[in-house]
């Protein structure tokens, strides 16, 4: 049995729900667009929010530290996933908590900047960086245009980089623990412009499912762990409603035990052989495979075809239904 190499990235969801409702984003599949509220930017959003609380964040941070100590994990931690992290009222405190328990870990937040606009923009950014972020990645979504505002208004000691104009500013490049970079992106506000011109369908949550990637491998289950606001672990960040259950990071199992468990192992066997015929992977067109990265970091191991036991593990992972009831998309109605 192959022991899977540690994940390169752990995504931690601070908020399920967003202050925006962009057409290319799968958040609309798990949240009805709510009535107008004080935090609405364009008259629609994905209320009500659900938040990762401080206590659960503490458990997760300690478990990551334990995996680093016992199993040599060295993941990049990204606070983002299925919502806007700065809508969480404790986003600064949770950032500080992760830094306290993971002093040498690359810590990143990806945001549309909604929460940073409550009060003084520069002070909010500086406070967040001082809490321990290595990278604050600002996406220039329609309705807020946070990058434009930061370019014009930010005052502080932290360097501002343009990506992808400056290739060295790649937010996924590991930083030193002493680095604190603010990275602004080009326009990604529509499905036909900027970074989202070729966005994938997020397993059918953002655009209709299709078979274009059938038969092709996917690296996500080999490289990233996705932890939702309630601690539940999804198969990957594209499984917006959480159809495929891989356990809970706040439960009794260690992160290493979760990472090596039957649902993950069965999914890896399927996707190593390009079999996208189960759960959220069926019709997903995300392409994340690069030769030499699967299933281990050196590309020397190979996964056998799924067994009957693996098929049962997949069926069990799908048997409880999604964590969040999905809203039918226009192409599903």
C-alpha positions as CSV (number, residue, x, y, z in Angstrom):
1,X,0.0,0.0,0.0
2,X,1.4,3.4,-1.0
3,X,1.8,5.9,1.7
4,X,0.9,9.2,0.2
5,X,3.4,12.1,0.4
6,X,2.3,15.0,2.6
7,X,0.1,17.6,1.0
8,X,1.7,20.7,-0.6
9,X,-1.2,22.9,0.5
10,X,-3.9,22.9,3.2
11,X,-6.8,25.2,2.3
12,X,-8.7,26.4,5.4
13,X,-12.2,27.9,4.9
14,X,-12.8,30.8,7.3
15,X,-16.2,31.6,5.7
16,X,-18.8,29.7,3.7
17,X,-20.5,32.5,1.8
18,X,-19.4,35.6,0.1
19,X,-20.3,39.3,-0.1
20,X,-20.2,38.9,-3.9
21,X,-22.0,36.6,-6.3
22,X,-19.7,36.3,-9.4
23,X,-20.9,34.4,-12.3
24,X,-17.8,32.2,-12.6
25,X,-17.8,31.2,-8.9
26,X,-19.2,28.0,-7.5
27,X,-20.4,29.7,-4.3
28,X,-23.8,30.2,-6.0
29,X,-24.2,26.4,-6.0
30,X,-24.2,26.3,-2.2
31,X,-25.8,29.5,-1.2
32,X,-29.0,31.2,-2.4
33,X,-28.4,34.8,-3.3
34,X,-29.8,36.6,-0.3
35,X,-32.0,39.7,0.2
36,X,-30.2,43.0,0.2
37,X,-28.3,43.5,3.4
38,X,-25.7,45.9,4.9
39,X,-22.8,44.0,3.4
40,X,-24.2,43.6,-0.1
41,X,-22.0,45.1,-2.8
42,X,-24.2,44.5,-5.9
43,X,-27.6,43.9,-4.4
44,X,-27.0,40.1,-4.1
45,X,-24.8,37.8,-2.1
46,X,-24.6,34.4,-0.6
47,X,-25.9,34.9,2.9
48,X,-26.3,33.5,5.5
49,X,-22.6,33.1,6.3
50,X,-21.1,30.2,8.2
51,X,-17.8,30.7,10.0
52,X,-14.9,28.7,11.2
53,X,-14.8,29.6,14.9
54,X,-11.7,30.2,17.0
55,X,-11.9,27.0,18.9
56,X,-12.0,24.8,15.7
57,X,-9.2,26.9,14.2
58,X,-7.1,26.1,17.3
59,X,-7.7,22.4,16.9
60,X,-6.7,22.5,13.3
61,X,-3.6,24.6,13.9
62,X,-2.4,22.2,16.6
63,X,-3.0,19.2,14.3
64,X,-1.0,20.8,11.5
65,X,1.8,21.4,13.9
66,X,1.6,17.8,15.1
67,X,1.8,16.6,11.5
68,X,4.8,18.7,10.9
69,X,6.5,17.3,14.0
70,X,5.6,13.6,13.5
71,X,5.4,13.2,9.7
72,X,7.5,16.1,8.3
73,X,4.6,17.9,6.8
74,X,5.5,21.3,5.3
75,X,2.3,22.6,3.7
76,X,1.5,26.1,2.5
77,X,-1.6,27.2,4.5
78,X,-4.1,29.2,2.4
79,X,-7.2,30.8,4.1
80,X,-9.7,31.0,1.3
81,X,-11.7,28.2,-0.3
82,X,-15.5,28.6,-0.6
83,X,-16.1,32.1,0.6
84,X,-14.7,35.4,1.6
85,X,-12.4,35.0,4.6
86,X,-12.6,38.7,5.8
87,X,-16.3,38.3,6.3
88,X,-15.4,36.1,9.3
89,X,-15.4,38.5,12.3
90,X,-12.4,36.7,13.8
91,X,-10.3,36.6,10.7
92,X,-7.4,38.6,12.2
93,X,-7.5,36.5,15.4
94,X,-7.5,33.2,13.5
95,X,-4.5,34.4,11.4
96,X,-2.6,35.3,14.6
97,X,-3.5,31.9,16.1
98,X,-2.2,30.0,13.1
99,X,1.0,32.0,13.2
100,X,1.5,31.3,16.9
101,X,1.3,27.6,16.4
102,X,3.0,27.4,13.0
103,X,5.8,30.0,13.2
104,X,7.7,28.8,10.1
105,X,4.8,27.9,7.8
106,X,3.9,29.8,4.7
107,X,0.6,31.5,5.6
108,X,-1.6,33.1,2.9
109,X,-5.0,34.7,2.6
110,X,-6.8,35.1,-0.7
111,X,-9.5,37.8,-0.5
112,X,-11.7,40.2,-2.5
113,X,-11.0,42.7,0.3
114,X,-14.6,43.1,1.5
115,X,-13.8,43.1,5.1
116,X,-10.7,45.2,4.7
117,X,-13.0,48.1,3.6
118,X,-14.6,48.3,7.1
119,X,-12.7,51.1,8.6
120,X,-9.2,52.3,7.5
121,X,-8.0,50.2,4.6
122,X,-4.3,50.6,5.2
123,X,-4.6,50.0,9.0
124,X,-6.6,46.8,8.4
125,X,-4.0,45.5,5.9
126,X,-1.2,46.4,8.3
127,X,-2.9,44.7,11.2
128,X,-3.5,41.6,9.2
129,X,0.1,41.4,8.0
130,X,1.3,42.0,11.6
131,X,-0.9,39.1,12.7
132,X,1.5,36.8,10.7
133,X,0.6,36.6,7.0
134,X,3.3,35.9,4.5
135,X,1.1,36.7,1.5
136,X,-2.0,38.7,1.3
137,X,-3.4,37.9,-2.2
138,X,-5.9,40.5,-3.4
139,X,-8.2,39.6,-6.2
140,X,-9.7,42.4,-8.2
141,X,-13.4,41.4,-8.4
142,X,-16.1,43.4,-10.0
143,X,-18.1,45.5,-7.4
144,X,-15.1,46.1,-5.1
145,X,-12.0,46.5,-7.3
146,X,-9.9,46.1,-4.2
147,X,-6.6,46.1,-6.1
148,X,-7.4,49.5,-7.6
149,X,-8.2,50.9,-4.2
150,X,-5.0,49.4,-2.6
151,X,-2.8,50.8,-5.4
152,X,-4.3,54.3,-4.8
153,X,-4.7,54.3,-1.0
154,X,-2.4,51.8,0.7
155,X,0.1,53.3,3.1
156,X,2.4,51.0,5.1
157,X,5.7,49.2,5.4
158,X,4.8,46.1,3.4
159,X,5.9,45.7,-0.2
160,X,3.2,45.7,-2.9
161,X,3.6,43.4,-5.9
162,X,1.7,43.0,-9.2
163,X,0.9,39.5,-10.4
164,X,1.3,38.1,-13.0
165,X,3.2,41.1,-14.3
166,X,5.9,40.3,-11.8
167,X,6.5,36.6,-12.0
168,X,8.5,36.6,-8.8
169,X,5.3,37.7,-7.0
170,X,3.6,34.3,-7.7
171,X,1.5,33.9,-4.6
172,X,2.0,30.2,-4.5
173,X,5.8,30.5,-4.3
174,X,6.9,29.6,-0.8
175,X,8.1,32.6,1.2
176,X,10.6,32.9,4.0
177,X,9.0,33.2,7.4
178,X,10.3,36.8,7.5
179,X,8.6,37.7,4.1
180,X,5.3,39.7,4.2
181,X,4.1,40.5,0.7
182,X,0.9,42.1,-0.6
183,X,0.1,40.8,-4.0
184,X,-2.5,42.4,-6.3
185,X,-3.8,40.6,-9.3
186,X,-5.0,41.6,-12.7
187,X,-8.7,41.9,-13.3
188,X,-10.6,38.6,-12.7
189,X,-14.0,40.1,-12.5
190,X,-15.7,38.2,-15.3
191,X,-15.7,34.8,-16.9
192,X,-14.3,36.1,-20.1
193,X,-11.6,38.5,-18.9
194,X,-8.4,38.3,-16.9
195,X,-7.4,35.3,-14.9
196,X,-10.8,33.6,-15.2
197,X,-11.0,33.6,-19.0
198,X,-10.2,29.8,-18.9
199,X,-11.7,29.0,-15.5
200,X,-12.7,25.4,-14.9
201,X,-16.3,24.4,-14.2
202,X,-15.7,23.7,-10.5
203,X,-17.1,20.2,-10.8
204,X,-20.3,21.6,-12.3
205,X,-20.8,24.3,-9.7
206,X,-19.7,27.3,-11.9
207,X,-20.4,26.0,-15.4
208,X,-22.1,22.8,-16.8
209,X,-20.3,19.5,-16.4
210,X,-18.6,18.1,-19.4
211,X,-16.4,15.2,-20.5
212,X,-13.4,17.1,-21.8
213,X,-11.2,15.9,-19.0
214,X,-12.4,12.3,-18.8
215,X,-9.5,9.9,-19.0
216,X,-7.0,12.6,-17.7
217,X,-5.4,12.6,-14.3
218,X,-6.0,15.1,-11.5
219,X,-3.4,16.0,-9.0
220,X,-5.6,17.8,-6.4
221,X,-6.2,14.7,-4.2
222,X,-2.4,14.1,-4.2
223,X,-1.4,17.7,-3.4
224,X,-4.0,19.5,-1.3
225,X,-6.2,19.0,1.8
226,X,-9.4,21.2,1.9
227,X,-10.8,21.9,5.3
228,X,-14.2,23.5,5.5
229,X,-15.6,25.9,8.1
230,X,-16.9,23.1,10.3
231,X,-13.7,21.0,10.1
232,X,-15.1,18.6,7.5
233,X,-12.5,17.5,4.8
234,X,-13.6,17.6,1.2
235,X,-12.1,15.7,-1.6
236,X,-10.8,18.9,-3.0
237,X,-11.5,22.7,-3.3
238,X,-13.7,22.1,-6.3
239,X,-16.3,20.0,-4.4
240,X,-18.2,23.1,-3.3
241,X,-21.3,21.4,-1.7
242,X,-19.0,18.7,-0.1
243,X,-20.5,15.6,-1.8
244,X,-17.4,13.4,-1.0
245,X,-16.6,13.1,2.7
246,X,-13.1,12.4,3.8
247,X,-13.6,12.9,7.6
248,X,-13.3,15.8,9.9
249,X,-10.2,17.7,10.9
250,X,-11.6,18.6,14.4
251,X,-12.4,14.9,15.2
252,X,-10.3,12.2,16.8
253,X,-8.2,11.3,13.7
254,X,-4.9,13.0,13.1
255,X,-4.4,14.9,9.8
256,X,-2.0,12.1,8.7
257,X,-4.7,9.5,9.4
258,X,-7.2,11.5,7.4
259,X,-4.7,12.0,4.5
260,X,-4.0,8.3,4.3
261,X,-7.6,7.1,4.9
262,X,-9.8,4.9,2.6
263,X,-11.8,7.7,0.9
264,X,-8.7,9.6,-0.1
265,X,-6.8,6.5,-1.2
266,X,-9.7,5.2,-3.3
267,X,-10.1,8.6,-5.0
268,X,-6.4,8.8,-5.7
269,X,-6.5,5.4,-7.4
270,X,-9.4,6.5,-9.6
271,X,-7.9,9.8,-10.6
272,X,-4.4,8.4,-11.1
273,X,-6.0,6.3,-13.8
274,X,-8.1,9.2,-15.2
275,X,-11.4,7.6,-14.0
276,X,-13.5,10.7,-13.4
277,X,-16.7,8.7,-13.1
278,X,-17.7,9.2,-9.5
279,X,-19.2,11.9,-7.3
280,X,-18.0,15.5,-7.9
281,X,-15.3,14.4,-10.2
282,X,-17.8,13.2,-12.8
283,X,-17.8,15.9,-15.4
284,X,-15.3,18.1,-13.7
285,X,-12.9,19.6,-16.2
286,X,-10.2,20.9,-13.8
287,X,-6.7,20.1,-15.2
288,X,-4.1,20.0,-12.5
289,X,-1.8,17.1,-13.5
290,X,1.8,17.6,-14.3
291,X,4.1,14.6,-15.0
292,X,6.4,13.6,-12.2
293,X,4.2,14.7,-9.4
294,X,1.9,11.7,-8.9
295,X,1.4,9.9,-6.7
296,X,4.6,10.9,-4.9
297,X,6.7,13.9,-5.2
298,X,9.4,12.2,-7.2
299,X,7.0,10.3,-9.5
300,X,8.5,6.9,-8.8
301,X,5.3,5.2,-7.3
302,X,2.3,4.0,-9.2
303,X,-1.2,3.3,-8.1
304,X,-3.0,0.1,-9.0
305,X,-6.5,0.1,-10.4
306,X,-9.3,0.5,-7.8
307,X,-10.4,-2.7,-6.1
308,X,-13.9,-3.6,-4.9
309,X,-12.9,-2.4,-1.5
310,X,-12.0,1.0,-3.0
311,X,-15.3,1.2,-4.8
312,X,-17.1,0.5,-1.5
313,X,-15.0,3.3,0.2
314,X,-16.1,5.7,-2.5
315,X,-19.7,4.7,-2.1
316,X,-19.5,5.2,1.6
317,X,-17.8,8.6,1.2
318,X,-20.8,9.7,-1.0
319,X,-23.5,8.0,1.0
320,X,-24.3,10.8,3.4
321,X,-25.0,13.5,0.8
322,X,-23.4,17.0,0.7
323,X,-22.4,19.0,3.7
324,X,-24.4,21.9,2.2
325,X,-27.6,21.5,0.1
326,X,-26.7,22.6,-3.4
327,X,-28.8,25.2,-5.2
328,X,-29.8,24.0,-8.7
329,X,-27.8,25.8,-11.3
330,X,-29.6,27.2,-14.4
331,X,-28.3,24.3,-16.6
332,X,-29.7,21.8,-14.0
333,X,-33.2,23.1,-14.0
